[in-house]
């Protein structure tokens, strides 16, 4: 399959292939430049950017267990001003072909728009991903995505601050993810990312304490594949024409194919890319080979082709 046949389009952005790195796994790009060929990927989502610096959760922040990985990083980041001064210039100078989305978080709804407004003049990135799975501190800790009014306020504030595409990242714990996605689009989102990690707890039985310093954390890894694919399919049924970034559990090219068939235009790799930095580029090659073997002329021919049993 030719390079052009791997191209996909989402929210007006052309990705040279559908494989991108999920938020939190690529840092701000520079950290991975020596361990993986970033230029071969469709793109990446940056580590979270908040209005003020965030120290994050207490150590240990990451742990492995038989089902995957659990983490409680606490959205640690240096804050928007340092990201603008230190990280965005590097991205602008060194990232050419991949599309870059800036992941935005906030403690209250107004923070998102303020971060987007500060980021907007910078070069080197093409859009935003709003993480509405984080807690709304001002409203007692409920996720922004679970509160219809807060969700709309977050997106309207960001939309007013930029003309670049906005993706909204939703939690897998939302009971009606299609309806929430519709609400996000109605408020001004251009696309949807599903899913984020699933809340979980791993116990260190020798110490009789949680494995993580924070206690509970977000579960990721292979087990999330089926959850993520279902979420993509549900969002696709609710919003047939809205671009979707599918995320969760990707390890093989056939996992990418599952997401595409369910309705995703772009597929994010997370935990498996941390374990094996060469994997994302290998997924691109394997995906091309899979398409050649199955007579798929263009990758876009796969998107949304899942036939649901009747």
C-alpha positions in Angstrom: 0.0 0.0 0.0 1.4 3.4 -0.9 1.9 6.2 1.6 -1.0 8.2 0.2 -3.3 5.2 0.5 -2.8 5.3 4.3 -3.9 8.9 4.6 -7.0 9.6 6.7 -8.8 12.9 7.3 -10.4 14.0 10.6 -11.8 17.4 11.5 -10.2 18.9 8.4 -6.8 17.5 9.3 -5.0 15.1 7.0 -3.0 12.4 8.9 -0.4 10.6 6.8 -1.6 7.4 8.5 -4.1 6.7 11.3 -1.6 5.7 14.1 -1.0 8.4 16.7 0.4 8.5 20.2 -2.1 9.0 23.0 -1.9 11.9 25.4 0.5 11.2 28.3 2.6 8.7 26.3 4.5 11.1 24.0 5.2 13.9 26.5 5.8 16.9 24.3 7.5 14.9 21.5 11.1 15.8 22.2 11.4 13.1 24.9 10.7 10.4 22.4 12.6 11.7 19.4 15.6 9.5 20.1 13.7 6.3 20.8 11.1 6.2 18.0 10.7 7.6 14.5 8.1 10.2 15.2 8.0 11.4 11.6 6.7 8.0 10.5 3.5 8.3 12.6 0.2 10.0 11.9 0.7 12.3 14.8 0.7 12.5 18.6 -1.3 14.1 21.4 0.9 16.1 23.9 1.0 15.5 27.6 -1.6 17.5 29.5 -1.3 21.3 29.6 -2.9 23.2 32.5 -3.2 26.8 33.3 -0.8 26.6 36.3 2.0 24.0 36.9 0.8 20.8 38.5 3.0 18.6 40.6 0.9 15.5 40.2 0.2 12.6 42.4 2.6 11.1 45.0 4.9 8.2 44.0 4.7 5.5 43.0 2.6 6.8 40.0 2.7 3.7 37.8 2.4 0.0 38.3 2.0 -3.2 36.3 -0.4 -6.0 37.0 -1.4 -9.1 34.9 -4.2 -7.2 33.2 -2.1 -4.2 32.1 -1.0 -1.0 33.7 -2.4 1.3 36.4 -1.3 4.9 36.8 -2.1 8.0 38.8 0.2 10.6 37.4 -2.2 13.4 38.5 -1.9 15.3 35.2 1.5 16.6 36.2 2.8 19.2 33.8 4.9 22.5 33.9 1.9 24.7 33.1 1.0 26.5 29.9 3.7 29.3 30.1 6.6 26.9 30.3 5.1 24.6 27.6 4.9 27.7 25.3 8.4 28.8 26.1 10.2 25.4 26.1 8.2 22.7 24.3 6.2 24.3 21.5 9.3 25.9 19.8 10.9 22.4 19.6 7.7 20.9 18.1 7.5 23.7 15.6 11.2 23.2 14.6 11.3 19.4 14.5 7.9 17.9 13.8 7.0 18.0 10.1 4.6 15.4 8.9 2.8 14.2 12.1 -0.3 16.1 13.2 0.0 17.4 16.7 -2.9 17.9 19.2 -2.4 19.7 22.5 -4.2 18.0 25.4 -5.8 20.5 27.7 -6.9 20.0 31.3 -8.4 22.3 34.0 -9.5 22.4 37.6 -12.7 24.3 36.6 -14.5 24.9 33.4 -13.0 28.3 32.7 -9.5 27.0 32.8 -9.8 25.1 29.5 -10.6 28.3 27.5 -7.9 30.2 29.2 -5.3 27.5 28.2 -6.5 27.3 24.7 -6.4 31.1 24.4 -2.8 31.2 25.6 -1.8 28.3 23.2 -3.6 29.7 20.2 -0.8 32.0 18.8 1.8 29.2 19.0 3.1 27.3 15.9 3.7 23.6 15.5 0.4 22.1 16.4 -2.9 21.7 14.5 -5.6 21.2 17.1 -6.7 20.6 20.7 -7.9 17.6 22.7 -9.9 18.6 25.8 -9.7 16.0 28.6 -13.1 16.3 30.2 -12.5 13.1 32.2 -10.6 15.1 34.8 -12.4 16.3 38.0 -14.2 19.6 38.2 -12.7 20.9 41.5 -15.1 23.8 41.7 -18.1 21.4 41.5 -17.0 18.9 44.1 -14.9 16.6 41.9 -17.4 15.4 39.3 -15.9 14.7 35.9 -16.7 17.5 33.5 -18.0 15.0 31.0 -20.5 13.7 33.4 -22.0 17.1 34.1 -23.9 18.4 31.0 -23.7 22.1 32.0 -20.0 21.9 32.8 -19.2 20.0 29.6 -21.0 22.6 27.5 -19.2 25.4 29.4 -15.8 23.8 28.9 -16.3 23.4 25.1 -17.9 26.8 24.5 -15.0 28.5 26.3 -12.4 26.6 24.2 -14.4 27.1 21.0 -14.5 30.9 21.5 -10.7 30.9 21.8 -9.7 29.0 18.7 -10.6 28.2 15.1 -8.4 25.0 15.2 -10.1 21.6 15.5 -11.2 20.6 19.0 -11.5 16.9 20.0 -13.2 16.1 23.3 -11.9 13.0 25.2 -14.6 11.1 27.0 -14.5 8.6 29.8 -15.5 4.9 29.3 -17.6 5.1 32.5 -20.2 7.4 30.9 -23.4 5.4 30.7 -24.6 7.0 27.5 -21.4 7.9 25.7 -23.3 8.6 22.4 -25.5 11.2 24.0 -22.6 12.9 25.7 -20.7 13.0 22.4 -23.7 14.6 20.8 -23.8 17.2 23.6 -20.1 17.9 23.0 -20.6 18.5 19.3 -23.6 20.7 19.9 -21.4 22.9 22.1 -18.8 23.3 19.4 -16.5 20.2 19.4 -15.2 19.0 16.0 -14.5 15.5 17.0 -14.5 12.9 19.8 -11.8 10.8 21.5 -12.9 7.6 23.2 -11.8 6.2 25.5 -9.8 7.3 28.5 -8.5 4.9 31.2 -10.9 3.0 33.5 -10.8 3.6 37.2 -9.2 0.8 39.2 -7.4 -0.3 42.3 -4.4 -2.7 42.6 -3.4 -3.8 46.1 0.1 -4.6 47.3 -0.9 -7.6 49.4 2.4 -7.7 51.3 2.0 -4.2 52.5 -1.8 -4.3 52.6 -1.8 -0.9 50.8 -2.6 0.3 47.3 0.2 -0.2 44.8 0.0 3.5 43.8 0.8 6.4 46.1 -2.5 8.1 45.3 -4.5 4.9 46.0 -6.7 4.3 43.0 -5.7 5.0 39.4 -6.5 4.6 35.7 -6.3 1.2 34.2 -4.9 0.8 30.7 -3.6 -2.0 28.5 -4.9 -4.8 26.4 -8.1 -5.3 28.3 -9.4 -1.9 27.2 -9.5 -2.8 23.5 -13.0 -4.2 23.5 -14.3 -1.4 25.7 -12.8 1.2 23.4 -14.0 -0.4 20.2 -17.6 -0.5 21.6 -17.4 3.1 22.6 -16.3 4.1 19.1 -19.1 2.1 17.6 -21.7 3.8 19.9 -20.4 7.3 19.1 -20.4 6.5 15.4 -24.1 5.4 15.6 -25.0 8.6 17.4 -22.8 10.8 15.1 -22.3 9.2 11.7 -20.3 12.1 10.3 -18.2 13.3 13.3 -14.6 12.2 13.3 -13.5 9.9 16.1 -10.1 9.1 17.6 -10.3 5.5 19.0 -8.0 4.7 22.0 -7.5 1.8 24.3 -5.7 -1.5 24.2 -4.0 -1.3 20.8 -1.2 -3.8 20.4 -1.5 -5.2 16.8 -2.4 -3.9 13.4 -5.6 -5.8 13.5 -6.6 -3.8 16.7 -6.2 -0.7 14.6 -8.4 -2.3 11.9 -11.1 -3.1 14.6 -11.2 0.6 15.6 -11.4 1.7 11.9 -14.2 -0.7 11.1 -16.1 0.4 14.2 -16.0 4.0 12.9 -12.7 5.6 14.1 -10.8 7.7 11.6 -7.6 7.9 13.8 -6.3 5.4 16.4 -4.2 6.3 19.4 -1.6 4.0 20.9 -0.9 4.3 24.6 0.4 1.7 27.0 1.9 -0.7 24.5 3.9 2.1 23.0 5.4 2.8 26.4 6.4 -0.8 26.8 7.9 -1.0 23.2 8.7 2.4 21.6 9.2 0.7 18.2 5.7 -0.6 18.2 3.8 2.4 16.8 5.9 2.6 13.7 5.6 -1.2 13.3 1.9 -0.9 13.5 1.9 1.5 10.5 4.0 -1.1 8.4 1.8 -4.0 9.6 -1.4 -2.1 8.8 -0.1 -1.5 5.2 0.7 -5.2 4.8 -2.7 -6.2 6.2 -4.5 -4.0 3.7 -2.4 -5.4 0.8 -3.2 -9.0 1.8 -6.9 -8.2 2.0 -7.2 -6.2 -1.1 -7.9 -2.8 0.6 -6.9 -0.1 -1.8 -7.3 2.8 0.5 -7.5 2.8 4.3 -10.6 5.1 4.2 -12.4 2.2 2.6 -12.3 0.4 6.0 -13.8 3.2 8.2 -17.3 2.4 9.5 -17.7 -0.9 7.6 -18.6 -3.0 10.7 -21.8 -5.0 10.0 -23.8 -5.3 13.1 -25.8 -8.6 13.5 -29.5 -8.4 12.9 
